[in-house]
Amino acid sequence: MTPERPRAAVPADVPEILAMIRELADYERSLLEVKATEAQLHSALFGPRPAVYSHVVDAPEGEGKLAGFSLWFVSYSTWLGVHGAYLEDLFVRPKLRGRGHGRALMVEIARACVERGYGRFEWSVLDWNEPALEFYRALGAQPMSEWTVHRLTGDSLVALAAGENG
């Protein structure tokens, strides 16, 4: 059975997307780190200058509103000289996994990349999340083992902005 093709998220999807962001964070053992609000998510997706994109898969009748979502933004490769896509989140509700929804969401972003002439489609995966790693390997994705992700947040970000770090 082929899953329903994902659709672009609409403003009415924001509460359900935020709920799934929380479900994903809970799975990743980071629920307390989620600070996003519906207003922030709505602004990012549908404000005057949207900076992120989201696709959703509607749940089958009787299974809730949405089966899953992706949230991604445009990146840029100085080496390739073209834009790319960076997948921030991909989530399919556990009871609806194994039906092709995750793959369909990935295909939708890959299509956007090809149609727009983007040269890369990238994302990060927790090293302990073997089901996700296996899923991505099955799609043909390759890990970037020689790269380490770094992040500045909170007080460290504010201190650097003030010229206090380093």
N, C-alpha and C positions, 0 to 999 in steps of 0.2 A: 504494500500500500504506500503510495507516494504522499508525503505530508503536504499540507496546504502551503503554497508559496508565501514567504514572509511578506509583510506589507510595511510601509513606512509608518512609524508611530504617529499618532495624532494626539492633540492636547488631552483628550479624555483618557488616554492610556497612562498618563503620568503617575497617578496614584498606584496603579498596578506595577509599573516599572520600578517605582521606588520600593514597593513591597518586595519585589524580586531581588533588588539590590541588597536589601536587608537579609533575605534568605541566602543569597550568595555569601555575604559577609559572615553570616552565622556558620555556614559550611566551612568557610576559610578561617574560622576561629577568630574573627575580628569584628563581630557585631558592634561592640562598643565604640569602634572607630568611625562608624557611619554617622556623619553629621548632616548630610544633605537633607534638604527639605523639598517638598513638592514645588514650592515657589522657585527655588534655585534650579531644580531640574527643568521646570517649565521654561524658565528664562534661557537656560543653556540650549534647549532643543528648539524653542519656538519664539524666542525674543527677537528684537530688531536685527541682531547679527548672530544667528545661531552658530555655535562653535562645535557642536557635537551632533551626531546623527544616531538614530535608533531605528531598528527594525523589530517587529514583533510577529509572533505566530499566535493566531487565535486558537484557543483551546477547543477541543471537540465539545459538542453539546453535552451539558451536564458535568463538565470537568473544570468549571471556573471560567474566568474571562480570558486570560492569556496563558499559553503553554510555555512561552519563553521570550527572551529578548536578546538583542545585541546592542551595544553602545560603543560607538567608535568616533574618531576624529581624524582630521587630515594632518599628516606629518609631511616632512620634506627631507629628501636625501641630497646632500651637497655632492655626493659622489656620483649619483645618477643624474642629478640636475632636474629631477621631477618630484612631484608630490607622491605620497604614499598614504596608506590608511593604518592607523594604530587602533587595535581592538582593546578597549578598556575593560569591557565586561561581555561575557557570553554566558547565558544561564537558561537552562530548561528545567522546569519543575520536576523533581525526582519521579513522581508518579507518571509523568508523560515522556520520560526518557526512553530511548531505544526505538523511537518511531520516526527518526530522521529529521526532527526539528532542529537540532543543533547543526547538523550538516547543511540543512536548507538555509539557516541564518548565515553560515560561513560562505555558502555559494552566493548569497545575495550581496555580501560585501565584496567578494572576489569579482562579481559582475560589475559592481560600481567601479572598482579599481580598473578593470580592463576598459570599460566604457569611457572613463575619464583620463586614461593614459597614465595612471599611477604605476610606479615601478616596484612598489613593495606593499606587503600586507603583513604586519607584525603584531605581536602581542607577547605578554609575559605569562608564565605559568608557575605556580608554586611547585617546588621540586618534589614535594611529597604527594602531589595530586596525580597519582598514577592513572586513574580513569581518564582524566583530561589529557595527560601526556600521550596515552595510547590513542585516544580519539584524534588528536592533532597529528600524530605520526601516520595514522590511517589516511589522513587527508593529503599527505605528502610533505608536511611541514618539517623543517629541520631545526633543531635547537642551535642557538648561538652560544656554544659552550665557552668561547674565549671572551665573552662580554659579561660584565657584572653591572647590574642595575644599581644606580645610586639615587638617593632621594633626599631632598631638604624639605622639611615641614615645620610647622609650629614655631617655637622659639628660635631654632637654628636658622630657619628661613628669614625671620624678622631680624635676627642679629646680623646675618650676612647682608641683608638689604641696607642696614645701617652702617655697614663697613666694619663691624665689630669682630667678625670671624677672620682668622688667617692673618 
